[in-house]
């Protein structure tokens, strides 16, 4: 029987949901993309935190992921002219 690989989640914009995702999936399964927020810094052994500004940098090379969550993010991005 083939073993299932662990779930991997990308959380765009760390927040209180990040803590919940880490509790649910395990800290090693949750990567974060966005600005560094010390309150939500990953614990030892946790997934990566890709420091990134979506207003400035475009989109990084990352993945693959089983799911991407961008909660409380869109309203903080700048609009073009």
C-alpha positions as a LaTeX table, in Angstrom:
\begin{tabular}{lrrr}
\hline
Residue & $x$ (\AA) & $y$ (\AA) & $z$ (\AA) \\
\hline
Unk1 & 0.00 & 0.00 & 0.00 \\
Unk2 & 1.33 & 3.41 & $-0.99$ \\
Unk3 & 1.95 & 5.81 & 1.90 \\
Unk4 & 0.28 & 9.19 & 1.66 \\
Unk5 & 2.64 & 12.10 & 1.77 \\
Unk6 & 2.07 & 14.71 & 4.48 \\
Unk7 & $-0.12$ & 17.68 & 3.67 \\
Unk8 & 1.68 & 20.94 & 2.91 \\
Unk9 & 0.02 & 24.31 & 3.33 \\
Unk10 & 1.16 & 27.78 & 2.27 \\
Unk11 & $-0.29$ & 30.50 & 4.47 \\
Unk12 & 0.06 & 33.89 & 2.75 \\
Unk13 & 0.26 & 36.55 & 5.47 \\
Unk14 & 0.91 & 35.06 & 8.90 \\
Unk15 & $-1.81$ & 35.62 & 11.46 \\
Unk16 & $-3.78$ & 33.89 & 14.17 \\
Unk17 & $-4.92$ & 31.33 & 11.59 \\
Unk18 & $-1.27$ & 30.30 & 11.17 \\
Unk19 & $-1.16$ & 29.10 & 14.77 \\
Unk20 & $-4.34$ & 27.06 & 14.19 \\
Unk21 & $-2.96$ & 25.53 & 10.98 \\
Unk22 & 0.25 & 24.52 & 12.77 \\
Unk23 & $-1.77$ & 22.92 & 15.58 \\
Unk24 & $-3.94$ & 21.04 & 13.08 \\
Unk25 & $-1.35$ & 19.90 & 10.51 \\
Unk26 & 1.85 & 20.03 & 12.54 \\
Unk27 & 4.33 & 22.92 & 12.45 \\
Unk28 & 6.52 & 21.28 & 9.81 \\
Unk29 & 3.62 & 21.17 & 7.31 \\
Unk30 & 2.90 & 24.93 & 7.27 \\
Unk31 & 5.03 & 27.38 & 5.29 \\
Unk32 & 4.37 & 31.11 & 5.51 \\
Unk33 & 4.79 & 33.72 & 2.79 \\
Unk34 & 4.78 & 37.39 & 3.67 \\
Unk35 & 6.26 & 40.04 & 5.89 \\
Unk36 & 8.03 & 38.94 & 9.06 \\
Unk37 & 5.71 & 39.21 & 12.08 \\
Unk38 & 7.57 & 38.14 & 15.26 \\
Unk39 & 4.30 & 37.22 & 17.00 \\
Unk40 & 3.73 & 34.48 & 14.41 \\
Unk41 & 7.35 & 33.41 & 13.87 \\
Unk42 & 7.68 & 29.70 & 13.23 \\
Unk43 & 8.77 & 27.52 & 16.13 \\
Unk44 & 11.87 & 25.34 & 15.84 \\
Unk45 & 11.27 & 22.54 & 13.36 \\
Unk46 & 8.43 & 24.40 & 11.67 \\
Unk47 & 8.03 & 25.04 & 7.97 \\
Unk48 & 9.73 & 27.87 & 6.16 \\
Unk49 & 8.89 & 31.55 & 6.44 \\
Unk50 & 9.48 & 33.16 & 3.05 \\
Unk51 & 9.90 & 36.88 & 3.77 \\
Unk52 & 8.16 & 38.55 & 0.87 \\
Unk53 & 6.26 & 41.76 & 0.07 \\
Unk54 & 3.47 & 41.06 & $-2.43$ \\
Unk55 & 3.22 & 44.80 & $-3.17$ \\
Unk56 & 6.83 & 44.92 & $-4.34$ \\
Unk57 & 8.14 & 41.50 & $-5.29$ \\
Unk58 & 5.63 & 39.77 & $-7.61$ \\
Unk59 & 5.49 & 36.05 & $-6.79$ \\
Unk60 & 8.25 & 33.78 & $-5.47$ \\
Unk61 & 9.31 & 30.28 & $-6.42$ \\
Unk62 & 7.72 & 28.02 & $-3.80$ \\
Unk63 & 5.88 & 24.76 & $-3.56$ \\
Unk64 & 4.37 & 22.41 & $-4.30$ \\
Unk65 & 1.55 & 22.81 & $-1.79$ \\
Unk66 & $-1.72$ & 20.98 & $-1.26$ \\
Unk67 & $-3.50$ & 24.22 & $-0.37$ \\
Unk68 & $-2.82$ & 27.96 & $-0.27$ \\
Unk69 & $-4.63$ & 30.25 & 2.16 \\
Unk70 & $-4.61$ & 34.04 & 1.73 \\
Unk71 & $-6.84$ & 35.16 & 4.61 \\
Unk72 & $-6.82$ & 38.87 & 5.48 \\
Unk73 & $-4.37$ & 39.65 & 2.64 \\
Unk74 & $-6.11$ & 41.04 & $-0.45$ \\
Unk75 & $-7.36$ & 44.18 & 1.29 \\
Unk76 & $-3.77$ & 45.14 & 2.20 \\
Unk77 & $-2.43$ & 45.10 & $-1.36$ \\
Unk78 & $-2.00$ & 48.37 & $-3.23$ \\
Unk79 & $-4.18$ & 49.05 & $-6.28$ \\
Unk80 & $-2.69$ & 50.28 & $-9.52$ \\
Unk81 & $-3.61$ & 53.69 & $-11.04$ \\
\hline
\end{tabular}
